Amino acid sequence: KELHSLEQLKVLKLYLPEVKLLDESFLKEMTRLSSTQFRFIVGRHLRRIMSRLPREVEVKFERWNRCLKYVNGEDIPTEVIELLQHTTAFFLDRHSSVTTLSEFGIDSLKNLKLFILAECNKTQTIVDGGKFFKESHDNRDKDEEKVLESLDYLSVHYMKSLMSIWIGPIRKCCLCNLKSLTLQTCPQLTIIFTLDLLGNLNVLEELVIDDCPAIESLVSQESPSEHKLLASASIYFLPKLKKLSLHYLPKLV
């Protein structure tokens, strides 16, 4: 029975071990079911006896009404990119090749409210602004420059190659609604914010950094002008911050 004939369908939960099950007809049905909640796991999902992720992270993920968990991926299929356009919570778990979230494209990330990234060993940065804004320039669509404008929660765990949150140019509205940022066990991460990124985080309420032993500074001071700006008493950053948790950052000065 086709999905569109299920007129009273409120919640749809599916485990799809192979990406090819997200065929064209299925994706069209998802477009029609715009009011239906869904929770999809795509990819081979082997349950662990004990997960390394804090339980509250997965609980928070499951609270959202349109959730996609992509597990053990080896590439970035078009089908996943299309499904992301209907998704509010995205959990990228143990992807073997992705180096940055930017590889999923601007359009697919517009509606994201929550993003969890865990054990993606090739990922070096969360966002590459150069890739995003080149794509936006090519498409001549200025609205697309508002990268991750809707994102409320960003949670990053056990990322052994992660070196930065954002590289390249950043526009004014990028990540401007982010309320919570968690970074756990990222051994190569040395700096959290650039000044441009920090200036966008005016509604950030929670910052949790745990077991990131290479961090030397929370904010990049790449030039004397940036250092002077950061030291200025007239400049205020993170005005809404309510919770700051820093644990095992031995190089932080």
DRENFIZA-862203 format. One record per residue (C-alpha): residue number from 1; residue in one letter; y, x, z. Coordinates in nm, 2 decimals. Example, Ala and Ser with C-alpha at 12.3 -4.5 7.8 and 13.67 -1.06 7.14 Angstrom:
# DRENFIZA-862203
R num residu      v      u      w
R   1      A  -0.45   1.23   0.78
R   2      S  -0.11   1.37   0.71
***
This chain:
# DRENFIZA-862203
R num residu      v      u      w
R   1      K   0.00   0.00   0.00
R   2      E   0.34   0.14  -0.10
R   3      L   0.59   0.23   0.17
R   4      H   0.86   0.01   0.03
R   5      S   0.65  -0.30   0.08
R   6      L   0.64  -0.24   0.45
R   7      E   0.95  -0.43   0.53
R   8      Q   0.92  -0.41   0.90
R   9      L   0.84  -0.04   0.92
R  10      K   1.05   0.12   1.19
R  11      V   0.88   0.45   1.26
R  12      L   0.67   0.67   1.03
R  13      K   0.48   0.97   1.16
R  14      L   0.29   1.19   0.92
R  15      Y   0.11   1.53   0.92
R  16      L   0.11   1.67   0.57
R  17      P  -0.09   2.00   0.57
R  18      E   0.01   2.07   0.21
R  19      V   0.36   2.06   0.05
R  20      K   0.22   1.90  -0.26
R  21      L   0.17   1.58  -0.07
R  22      L   0.55   1.54  -0.08
R  23      D   0.53   1.43  -0.44
R  24      E   0.81   1.26  -0.64
R  25      S   0.70   0.91  -0.56
R  26      F   0.69   0.98  -0.19
R  27      L   1.04   1.12  -0.19
R  28      K   1.17   0.82  -0.38
R  29      E   1.02   0.59  -0.11
R  30      M   1.19   0.80   0.16
R  31      T   1.52   0.73  -0.02
R  32      R   1.46   0.36   0.00
R  33      L   1.36   0.37   0.37
R  34      S   1.70   0.49   0.48
R  35      S   1.68   0.30   0.81
R  36      T   1.33   0.41   0.91
R  37      Q   1.28   0.68   1.17
R  38      F   1.03   0.95   1.07
R  39      R   0.86   1.25   1.22
R  40      F   0.69   1.48   0.97
R  41      I   0.50   1.80   1.01
R  42      V   0.46   1.98   0.68
R  43      G   0.23   2.28   0.65
R  44      R  -0.08   2.40   0.83
R  45      H  -0.02   2.33   1.19
R  46      L  -0.27   2.49   1.43
R  47      R  -0.21   2.37   1.79
R  48      R  -0.18   2.65   2.04
R  49      I  -0.33   2.64   2.38
R  50      M   0.01   2.74   2.52
R  51      S   0.33   2.73   2.32
R  52      R   0.59   3.01   2.38
R  53      L   0.87   2.76   2.32
R  54      P   1.02   2.60   2.63
R  55      R   0.89   2.24   2.65
R  56      E   1.24   2.10   2.67
R  57      V   1.31   2.24   2.32
R  58      E   1.04   2.03   2.16
R  59      V   1.13   1.73   2.37
R  60      K   1.49   1.75   2.24
R  61      F   1.36   1.78   1.88
R  62      E   1.15   1.47   1.91
R  63      R   1.44   1.26   2.04
R  64      W   1.61   1.26   1.70
R  65      N   1.53   0.98   1.46
R  66      R   1.46   1.17   1.14
R  67      C   1.26   1.49   1.22
R  68      L   1.10   1.75   0.99
R  69      K   0.89   2.04   1.12
R  70      Y   0.80   2.29   0.85
R  71      V   0.52   2.52   0.97
R  72      N   0.38   2.84   0.83
R  73      G   0.56   2.82   0.51
R  74      E   0.55   3.10   0.25
R  75      D   0.83   2.99   0.02
R  76      I   1.10   2.72   0.00
R  77      P   0.96   2.43  -0.20
R  78      T   1.19   2.19  -0.38
R  79      E   1.01   1.90  -0.21
R  80      V   1.11   2.03   0.14
R  81      I   1.47   2.08   0.02
R  82      E   1.48   1.72  -0.10
R  83      L   1.33   1.59   0.22
R  84      L   1.59   1.79   0.43
R  85      Q   1.86   1.58   0.27
R  86      H   1.73   1.28   0.47
R  87      T   1.67   1.48   0.79
R  88      T   1.88   1.50   1.11
R  89      A   1.65   1.74   1.31
R  90      F   1.48   2.04   1.14
R  91      F   1.23   2.28   1.31
R  92      L   1.15   2.58   1.10
R  93      D   0.84   2.74   1.26
R  94      R   0.67   3.07   1.16
R  95      H   0.80   3.09   0.81
R  96      S   0.68   3.41   0.65
R  97      S   0.95   3.50   0.40
R  98      V   1.28   3.32   0.46
R  99      T   1.56   3.56   0.54
R 100      T   1.84   3.31   0.61
R 101      L   1.89   2.94   0.64
R 102      S   2.12   2.96   0.34
R 103      E   1.82   2.98   0.11
R 104      F   1.77   2.61   0.16
R 105      G   2.10   2.53   0.00
R 106      I   2.42   2.35   0.10
R 107      D   2.33   2.00   0.00
R 108      S   2.01   1.99   0.20
R 109      L   2.18   2.08   0.53
R 110      K   2.47   1.83   0.53
R 111      N   2.31   1.58   0.77
R 112      L   2.15   1.82   1.02
R 113      K   2.23   1.76   1.38
R 114      L   1.97   1.98   1.54
R 115      F   1.81   2.30   1.40
R 116      I   1.54   2.50   1.57
R 117      L   1.42   2.83   1.44
R 118      A   1.12   3.01   1.58
R 119      E   0.91   3.31   1.50
R 120      C   1.03   3.36   1.14
R 121      N   0.98   3.73   1.13
R 122      K   1.17   3.80   0.81
R 123      T   1.49   3.62   0.90
R 124      Q   1.78   3.85   0.95
R 125      T   2.08   3.61   0.98
R 126      I   2.10   3.24   1.03
R 127      V   2.38   3.18   0.78
R 128      D   2.49   3.39   0.48
R 129      G   2.83   3.26   0.40
R 130      G   2.84   3.46   0.08
R 131      K   2.55   3.26  -0.06
R 132      F   2.68   2.93   0.05
R 133      F   3.04   2.97  -0.08
R 134      K   2.92   3.13  -0.41
R 135      E   2.71   2.81  -0.46
R 136      S   3.01   2.59  -0.36
R 137      H   3.24   2.78  -0.60
R 138      D   2.99   2.74  -0.89
R 139      N   2.96   2.37  -0.82
R 140      R   3.34   2.33  -0.79
R 141      D   3.30   2.10  -0.50
R 142      K   3.53   2.19  -0.21
R 143      D   3.36   1.94   0.03
R 144      E   3.05   2.16   0.02
R 145      E   3.24   2.44   0.18
R 146      K   3.20   2.26   0.52
R 147      V   2.87   2.43   0.60
R 148      L   2.67   2.28   0.89
R 149      E   2.97   2.07   0.99
R 150      S   2.75   1.81   1.14
R 151      L   2.53   2.04   1.34
R 152      D   2.53   1.98   1.72
R 153      Y   2.24   2.20   1.85
R 154      L   2.12   2.54   1.73
R 155      S   1.82   2.68   1.91
R 156      V   1.67   3.02   1.81
R 157      H   1.35   3.17   1.96
R 158      Y   1.14   3.48   1.92
R 159      M   1.31   3.62   1.61
R 160      K   1.21   3.99   1.59
R 161      S   1.43   4.07   1.28
R 162      L   1.74   3.86   1.36
R 163      M   2.05   4.07   1.35
R 164      S   2.33   3.82   1.33
R 165      I   2.42   3.45   1.35
R 166      W   2.66   3.45   1.05
R 167      I   2.75   3.70   0.79
R 168      G   3.01   3.68   0.51
R 169      P   3.30   3.44   0.48
R 170      I   3.34   3.13   0.70
R 171      R   3.55   2.82   0.64
R 172      K   3.74   2.63   0.91
R 173      C   3.50   2.34   0.95
R 174      C   3.18   2.54   0.95
R 175      L   2.98   2.48   1.27
R 176      C   3.29   2.31   1.41
R 177      N   3.08   2.04   1.59
R 178      L   2.83   2.27   1.75
R 179      K   2.78   2.18   2.12
R 180      S   2.48   2.40   2.22
R 181      L   2.37   2.74   2.11
R 182      T   2.05   2.90   2.25
R 183      L   1.92   3.25   2.16
R 184      Q   1.59   3.36   2.31
R 185      T   1.41   3.69   2.25
R 186      C   1.59   3.83   1.96
R 187      P   1.54   4.21   2.01
R 188      Q   1.76   4.33   1.72
R 189      L   2.05   4.10   1.78
R 190      T   2.36   4.31   1.88
R 191      I   2.65   4.07   1.85
R 192      I   2.68   3.69   1.87
R 193      F   3.01   3.59   1.73
R 194      T   3.27   3.71   1.48
R 195      L   3.62   3.61   1.56
R 196      D   3.63   3.37   1.27
R 197      L   3.31   3.20   1.39
R 198      L   3.43   3.19   1.75
R 199      G   3.75   3.02   1.64
R 200      N   3.54   2.73   1.50
R 201      L   3.35   2.66   1.82
R 202      N   3.61   2.45   1.99
R 203      V   3.35   2.19   2.12
R 204      L   3.07   2.43   2.23
R 205      E   2.96   2.32   2.57
R 206      E   2.65   2.53   2.63
R 207      L   2.57   2.90   2.55
R 208      V   2.23   3.03   2.66
R 209      I   2.13   3.39   2.57
R 210      D   1.80   3.52   2.71
R 211      D   1.60   3.84   2.65
R 212      C   1.82   3.99   2.38
R 213      P   1.82   4.35   2.50
R 214      A   2.02   4.50   2.21
R 215      I   2.33   4.29   2.25
R 216      E   2.63   4.51   2.32
R 217      S   2.91   4.25   2.29
R 218      L   2.93   3.88   2.25
R 219      V   3.22   3.91   2.01
R 220      S   3.26   4.15   1.71
R 221      Q   3.57   4.38   1.73
R 222      E   3.54   4.54   1.39
R 223      S   3.90   4.63   1.36
R 224      P   4.20   4.72   1.58
R 225      S   4.37   4.39   1.48
R 226      E   4.06   4.19   1.59
R 227      H   4.05   4.38   1.92
R 228      K   4.42   4.31   1.98
R 229      L   4.37   3.94   1.90
R 230      L   4.08   3.91   2.13
R 231      A   4.27   4.07   2.41
R 232      S   4.57   3.85   2.37
R 233      A   4.63   3.62   2.67
R 234      S   4.77   3.35   2.44
R 235      I   4.44   3.31   2.25
R 236      Y   4.18   3.08   2.40
R 237      F   3.82   3.06   2.28
R 238      L   3.54   2.82   2.37
R 239      P   3.77   2.58   2.56
R 240      K   3.50   2.32   2.62
R 241      L   3.23   2.56   2.75
R 242      K   3.05   2.41   3.06
R 243      K   2.74   2.62   3.08
R 244      L   2.70   2.99   3.02
R 245      S   2.36   3.15   3.09
R 246      L   2.31   3.52   3.02
R 247      H   1.98   3.68   3.11
R 248      Y   1.84   4.03   3.04
R 249      L   2.12   4.17   2.83
R 250      P   2.11   4.53   2.96
R 251      K   2.35   4.67   2.70
R 252      L   2.62   4.40   2.74
R 253      V   2.96   4.55   2.83
***
